[in-house]
């Protein structure tokens, strides 16, 4: 067993960071000041956000780089299209 322990630890160390990072990404919450609620910024929210960009004829920009006015526009659109909450 000792012979394999080093290999097991190495594999665990190599696999660890992506799991930790992906786990943290799933826990990101974004506050919507207009509606005073939080949204989990996960794959489903990204799909909504990308659809908003298409529907409103916008170039892709990361949400956190948009102006506060554009973020509020997104949240208004998002609440009008909210089918999973």
Number of C-alpha atoms within 10 A of each C-alpha: 5 7 7 9 10 11 11 12 11 12 11 11 11 11 11 11 11 11 11 10 10 10 11 10 14 12 12 12 13 12 13 15 12 11 11 7 10 12 14 15 16 13 11 10 13 14 11 16 20 17 14 19 15 12 10 12 9 11 9 12 10 10 14 9 9 13 10 12 9 12 17 16 14 20 21 15 16 16 11 9 11 11 7 5 5
